[in-house]
Amino acid sequence: MNAIVIQLLGSAVAVAAMVGIAAWARIPRPCPALDEAAAREILAVEYPDHPVGAVWLAADGAGAIARSGDLALVIGRLGDSWVSRDLPWDRALASEIRGGRVRIRTADSGAPRLDLAVSGVNPWPPEHERDLAA
């Protein structure tokens, strides 16, 4: 009888530990706001063969858009890290702005839409598209 109780308590402790670790693992770590240097560093790693001109930063530092030829290179915060996607520049320019955020739709199911904050100081699309030319 004692062996069954000990085994049951041991199993309960093990299950509680696994549940605690799973809950702790889902807590997002703080991700610092993106600045131009960090955006360029991410883009250099993700797209080493694409020259990057000027970089447009989201108002809240949670993303950036850079132009490389006919492509828009987009960085966005996803969880506690960054994702990068590319799409045609014309499609990025035509992205919908709703609620103070530019909504960029991607073809990737892992990050189907990236929402980047827009401000009056840094509007999207840029007034002079050539400012983001590579």
NUBADREN-16204 format. One record per residue (C-alpha): residue number from 0; residue in three letters; x, y, z. Coordinates in steps of 0.1 Angstrom, whole numbers, plus 5000, padded with zeros to 4 digits. Last residue first. Layout:
NUM, ALA, X, Y, Z;
...
***
This chain:
133, ALA, 5183, 5510, 4473;
132, ALA, 5154, 5533, 4472;
131, LEU, 5138, 5541, 4505;
130, ASP, 5140, 5579, 4502;
129, ARG, 5129, 5574, 4465;
128, GLU, 5094, 5568, 4478;
127, HIS, 5092, 5604, 4489;
126, GLU, 5063, 5608, 4512;
125, PRO, 5070, 5575, 4529;
124, PRO, 5041, 5551, 4528;
123, TRP, 5036, 5551, 4557;
122, PRO, 5040, 5581, 4580;
121, ASN, 5070, 5588, 4603;
120, VAL, 5063, 5620, 4622;
119, GLY, 5025, 5615, 4620;
118, SER, 5030, 5580, 4634;
117, VAL, 5025, 5545, 4620;
116, ALA, 5026, 5513, 4640;
115, LEU, 5035, 5480, 4622;
114, ASP, 5011, 5451, 4619;
113, LEU, 5026, 5420, 4603;
112, ARG, 5002, 5395, 4588;
111, PRO, 5004, 5359, 4578;
110, ALA, 5034, 5352, 4602;
109, GLY, 5038, 5314, 4604;
108, SER, 5013, 5309, 4575;
107, ASP, 5037, 5327, 4552;
106, ALA, 5022, 5345, 4521;
105, THR, 5025, 5379, 4538;
104, ARG, 5000, 5406, 4545;
103, ILE, 5013, 5439, 4557;
102, ARG, 4990, 5459, 4578;
101, VAL, 5001, 5494, 4584;
100, ARG, 4989, 5505, 4619;
99, GLY, 4972, 5537, 4631;
98, GLY, 4938, 5520, 4634;
97, ARG, 4939, 5508, 4598;
96, ILE, 4964, 5513, 4571;
95, GLU, 4962, 5489, 4542;
94, SER, 4992, 5478, 4523;
93, ALA, 4995, 5493, 4487;
92, LEU, 5031, 5504, 4493;
91, ALA, 5040, 5469, 4505;
90, ARG, 5024, 5453, 4474;
89, ASP, 5044, 5476, 4451;
88, TRP, 5076, 5467, 4469;
87, PRO, 5070, 5430, 4462;
86, LEU, 5073, 5409, 4493;
85, ASP, 5100, 5398, 4518;
84, ARG, 5096, 5385, 4553;
83, SER, 5116, 5388, 4585;
82, VAL, 5106, 5376, 4619;
81, TRP, 5119, 5390, 4652;
80, SER, 5118, 5375, 4687;
79, ASP, 5098, 5374, 4719;
78, GLY, 5064, 5367, 4703;
77, LEU, 5065, 5379, 4667;
76, ARG, 5081, 5413, 4662;
75, GLY, 5082, 5424, 4626;
74, ILE, 5109, 5429, 4600;
73, VAL, 5099, 5436, 4564;
72, LEU, 5121, 5436, 4533;
71, ALA, 5103, 5452, 4504;
70, LEU, 5114, 5439, 4471;
69, ASP, 5117, 5456, 4437;
68, GLY, 5153, 5469, 4444;
67, SER, 5159, 5464, 4481;
66, ARG, 5136, 5486, 4501;
65, ALA, 5134, 5485, 4539;
64, ILE, 5105, 5481, 4562;
63, ALA, 5108, 5480, 4600;
62, GLY, 5092, 5465, 4631;
61, ALA, 5082, 5468, 4667;
60, GLY, 5099, 5501, 4674;
59, ASP, 5067, 5517, 4684;
58, ALA, 5066, 5542, 4655;
57, ALA, 5076, 5515, 4630;
56, LEU, 5110, 5522, 4614;
55, TRP, 5115, 5529, 4577;
54, VAL, 5150, 5519, 4565;
53, ALA, 5170, 5536, 4538;
52, GLY, 5188, 5516, 4513;
51, VAL, 5194, 5479, 4517;
50, PRO, 5215, 5458, 4493;
49, HIS, 5201, 5422, 4490;
48, ASP, 5226, 5393, 4490;
47, PRO, 5229, 5389, 4528;
46, TYR, 5191, 5388, 4533;
45, GLU, 5185, 5373, 4568;
44, VAL, 5218, 5382, 4584;
43, ALA, 5221, 5417, 4567;
42, LEU, 5184, 5423, 4574;
41, ILE, 5188, 5416, 4611;
40, GLU, 5219, 5439, 4613;
39, ARG, 5201, 5467, 4594;
38, ALA, 5171, 5465, 4617;
37, ALA, 5194, 5466, 4648;
36, ALA, 5212, 5497, 4634;
35, GLU, 5179, 5514, 4625;
34, ASP, 5164, 5509, 4659;
33, LEU, 5141, 5481, 4670;
32, ALA, 5126, 5482, 4705;
31, PRO, 5140, 5456, 4729;
30, CYS, 5122, 5423, 4732;
29, PRO, 5111, 5414, 4767;
28, ARG, 5108, 5376, 4772;
27, PRO, 5075, 5361, 4765;
26, ILE, 5060, 5338, 4791;
25, ARG, 5053, 5305, 4773;
24, ALA, 5082, 5286, 4788;
23, TRP, 5070, 5293, 4824;
22, ALA, 5036, 5276, 4818;
21, ALA, 5054, 5246, 4802;
20, ILE, 5078, 5244, 4831;
19, GLY, 5050, 5246, 4857;
18, VAL, 5030, 5219, 4839;
17, MET, 5060, 5196, 4838;
16, ALA, 5067, 5202, 4875;
15, ALA, 5031, 5194, 4884;
14, VAL, 5032, 5162, 4864;
13, ALA, 5064, 5151, 4882;
12, VAL, 5050, 5160, 4916;
11, ALA, 5018, 5140, 4909;
10, SER, 5038, 5110, 4896;
9, GLY, 5059, 5110, 4928;
8, LEU, 5028, 5112, 4949;
7, LEU, 5012, 5083, 4931;
6, GLN, 5044, 5062, 4933;
5, ILE, 5047, 5069, 4971;
4, VAL, 5010, 5060, 4976;
3, ILE, 5014, 5028, 4956;
2, ALA, 5045, 5018, 4975;
1, ASN, 5028, 5024, 5009;
0, MET, 5000, 5000, 5000;
***
